Amino acid sequence: MELQLTPVASLTADQVRDALLAATAAPSLYNSQPWRFRCTPDAIELHADFSRALPAADPDDRELMLACGAALLNLRLMVRVAGVRPDVRLLPDHNRRGLLATVRPAGPHPATPVDRVLAAAIHRRRTNRRPFLPTPVSPVLRSRLRQAAEAERGWLAVLERPQLAPLQALVRSAHEAQRADPAFVAEWRQWTGRDADSREGVPAHTSGPLPEPQDEWVLRDYSGGTAPTRVVGKDFEPEPLICVLGSFRDSTFAQLQAGLAMQRVLLTATDAGLAASFLSQLVEVPQARKELRSLIGGGLWPQAVLRIGYGSPVPASPRRSLADVVICDAAAERSW
């Protein structure tokens, strides 16, 4: 059944729909889509859906907050391209733990060219777990990615060649630590290798080829063991561009801001013709995250690790319908 939406302040029902569809296109760990939205006559609320938390991989809900921050950036962009200024408040009510942000349309305001470019990239962005070309990312594009993070009060540390060998060792040790955890393995199997008609989780057909021992950067198999056979000459790139998205604090507020920064980086990369995937084990295993923090200088809290390069086209991961994630009844229960 199609969800019937109503206007929110100066946004028409169609503009509200466009904004919500964009918000739900954000990336999330295992494509868990841990968000809900509530529309009132004057605001769109973003709520965390803790029923979709992943306690083995993400016991502190940090990656859940990153995903919700990414959804918020998409929502904010779509309000802007509608010609409306979004008044965004993070954590507006500390008595409502799940309420992460409110977005109030606050009057007419023209969108900038950058707003339009980034909004146009929302539905083109993909998480690309397949091999990338060995073509290096230019210094100009690296600078654009850093500026994108800084525009959202984040920081993007681009690892240099001497840092790659110790980072590879961290990826391997974190991967092995998670493989040895039965709770993690059970959660992994629940959310990955999904059938093509699943509306959540990682479908098997979006996975890359089965990783081999020498693939130090891409060790995880998202396909449930059904990934295609590796093609000769299509190995994973030996020296990918690895970027660490960091914040200066590690609070819930900072994690939401890091999600905003992460998504702006991903949309900027998409607009530049770049692909990206995540090395999540580096921020999920506490010891690996601690060592990664030291590797990038000790001043930043690592929130996400991105592998960026030039990739081949990949299909979009599925999304739940708006009817599953949006409520429009102003009198509805507030505590989800």
N, C-alpha and C positions, 0 to 999 in steps of 0.2 A: 504494500500500500504506500502510495507516495505521500510524503510529509507535506502538509499544508502550512506554509510559512506566511507570516504577516510582516508588515513593515516594522522597522526598528528606528525610531526617531526619523531622520530624513532619508534613511535607506529604504528603497522599495523592497517588496518581497523578493523580487528577482535578484536584486543586489545582495540581499541577505543570503540567498541560496548560493550565489557565486562565492561569497566570502566563506561560507561554511564548507563548501566543497573544496575550496583551496586549503582551508585549515586542515581538513582531514587527509590531504595529500602529503602531509609532512612525514618524514621518516620516524620510525620508532623501533626499539629493540625487538627483533623477531616479528616486526610488523604487528605488534600487539595492540596498537592504536589505543593508548591508555587515556583517552580524553572523553569528556562530555561537554555539551554546550547548552546553555539555557538562554532563550531569547525572551526579553521583557519588552515593554513598549519603548524603553529608552536605552537599552544596553544589550550587548551580547556578553554573557558570562562564560568563561573557560573554567571547567572543573577537572580535577584529576579523577580518573576512574581507577580507584585502588583495587577493584575486583580484577583488574587486568595486570596487576603488579607481578613481577617475576622475582620471587624471593631468593632463588638460588643464584641467579646471575646478578641481580640488582637489589640486594637486601636493604639498602638505604633509600631506595626509590630515586636515586640520583639520575639514572638514565631515563626514568619516567618523567622527571622534571625537564630534562633536556628535550624530550619529545614534545612535551606540552609547550615549551618555549618556542620550538620550531613551528608548531601549529599556530601559535600566537603571531609569529612574524608574518606568516601567510595571510592570516585574517586581517592583520593591520594593513598589509599592502593592498589587499582588495578593497578595503574601505577607502584608502587613499586614492586608488585609481577610479573609484566612483565619484571623485571630486569632493570628498568629505574628510575633514580632519578627525582622526580617531584620538579620543582622550583615553589613554591606556593607564590603568592602575594595577600594579602587581601586588598580590597578597593584600587586597583591600580590607579584609575582615578577618582578624586573627581568631575569631570565635568559630569560623567556618574553615576547617583545615583543608577541605578539598577545593575551595574557591581560590583559584590561582590568579585570575585577572578579570577585570571588567574592561570592555571596550565600548565607549559611548560615542556615537557620532555627534560631533560638537560644532557643526556648521560647515559651510562651503569652504573648500580650500583646494586649489589646483594641484594635481599630481605632478611630481617632477619627472623628467625623462628617466632617471634611475629607477624610480618607483615602477614605471611602466615596463622597463626592461626586466626587472626582477619578477614582477607579477607575471609577465609572459613566460618566464622560465619555470613557474611552479609546477605545472602539469607535465613538463618535459623532463624534470629532474627524476633520475633513477638511482637506486643503489646498484652499482655494477660490480658484481663479484667475479667477473671473468677477467682473463688476461688483458693487460693494456699493451699498447705499442711501446717500444723502447724510446720513442721520441721524447726528448726532455721538455719540461714546461719552462717557458722563457722567464727570465728575471722580471719582465714587465708584468706578466700574468701573476707571478708569485707576489709581486707588490700589490696588485689589485686584490688578491685574496686576503693579504694582511690588512689592507685598508677596510675591507668588508667587515672583518672581525672587529676592528677598532671602532667602526661606526656604531656598533652595538655594545660598546664597553667590554669587549673581549680582547684576547690577544692570541695571535696565531704564530706559534713557533715552528719554523720550517727547519727540519733537521738537515744538517750538513753531512757530507760523506763520512767523516770520522765517527759520527754518532750512529750510523746505520748498523754497524756490526754489533755493538752492545744492545741496540734495540732489537735486532733479530734474536739475540739470546733471550731477551725478555719475552718476546712473543712466544718463543718455543717453551720456556719454563711456565708461562701463564697458561698456555694451551694444555700442557701436561697436567698442571694442577687442577684444571677444570675437568679434564678427562678422568681424573682419579676421584672425583666427587660424584657419588651416585645421585644425589639430589639434582646437581647440575645436569648430568646426563639425561635424567628422566625429564626434566623441564625442556631441555634441548630437543629431545625426540618428540615431545608434545607439540612444539611450536614450529618445527622445520619439516621439510619434505612433504608439505601438504599437497593435496590434490588440486588440480587446476580450478575447480569450482569453489574452493574455500574462499571465504571473504576476509580471512585474517590469517596470521602466520606467514611463513615463507614457503611459497609454492616450490615444488621440486624443479619446475621448468625455469625458474629464475636463477638457479645456482650455476656456478661455473663448473669447469671440469673437475673431476676428483683430484684433490691435492696430492702431491707426491712428497717424499721426504725432503727433497731439495727445495721445496716451495716454502721458504722460511717466512714469507709475508702472508701467504694465504693457506692456512692449515685447516680451516673449518670446512666441513662438508654440510651444506645446507639442504642437500637433495634427498636425505634419507637413504643414501646408498644408490641412487638411481641416476647420478650425474653422467653426462655423456663422456665417452672415451676421449682422452686427450689427443689432439691433432698434432702431428709432428710439425715443429716450427711455430707452434702457438703456445709456448710456455709463458708462465708469468714473468713479467719484466724483472730483470735482476736488480735494478736500482730505481724503485718507484719514488715519486715525490711523497714524503711522509710529513704530515703536519699535525701538530698537537694544538688543539683548541683549549686554551686555559683561561682561568679566572683568578682574580687576586684574593678572593675569598671562596669558601666552600659551603656557604649557607644555602638554604632553599631559594632565597632571592637571587643569589649569585648563579645558581644552577639554571634558573629560569632565564636569566640574562645570557648565560652561556648558550642556552638553546636558541635564543634569538640570533646570537652571533654565529653559531654553527650553521643555521639555516641560511643566513645571508651569505656566508662563505659558499655553501653548496649551490645556491641560486646563481651567485656570481660565476662559479666554476661552470655551471650548466650553460649560462649565456656565452661563455668563452669557448664552448665546444669541448669542455673537459668532463670526465667521468670521475666518480668517487665511490669508495666503499669504506667500511669501518673496520678498524682493528680493535674491537671492543674488549677483548680479553685483557688488554693492557690497562684498562681502567676498571675492570671488574675484579681482578685479583689484587687484594690489598698490597701485597709485597711488590708486585709488578708496578702498581701505581706509585708506590713510594719511591722505587728506583727510577721510574720514568720522571718523576718530579725532580729528582736530583740531576738526571741527565740533561734536563732543559734549563738547569740553573737554580732550581730550588725556590724561586719566587712565585711561581704559578701553580695552581692546582689543576692538574690535567683533567679535563672533562670529556674530551672525545679525541680519538686518534683517527685521522683521515688518510687514506691512500688515494692519491689523485693522479690522473694521467689521461691519455687519449685512448678511449675504449670503443668497442663496436656497439651498435644499438642493442638494447636489452628490453624485454617487456616490462610493463609496469606491474608492481605488486598490487593485489586486489585491495579494495577498501570496503568497509561496512557501509551500509546505506545511511543516509542522514536520519532516517526514522529510528535507527539503532543508537544514535549518539546525540540527538538533539531533542530537547523538550521546549515547548512553546507556551505551556500553561503557566501564567504568572502566579497562580495560587498553588503550584506544585510544591511538593516537599523540598525543602532547601538543602537538607543534609543527605547527600548521596553516599 
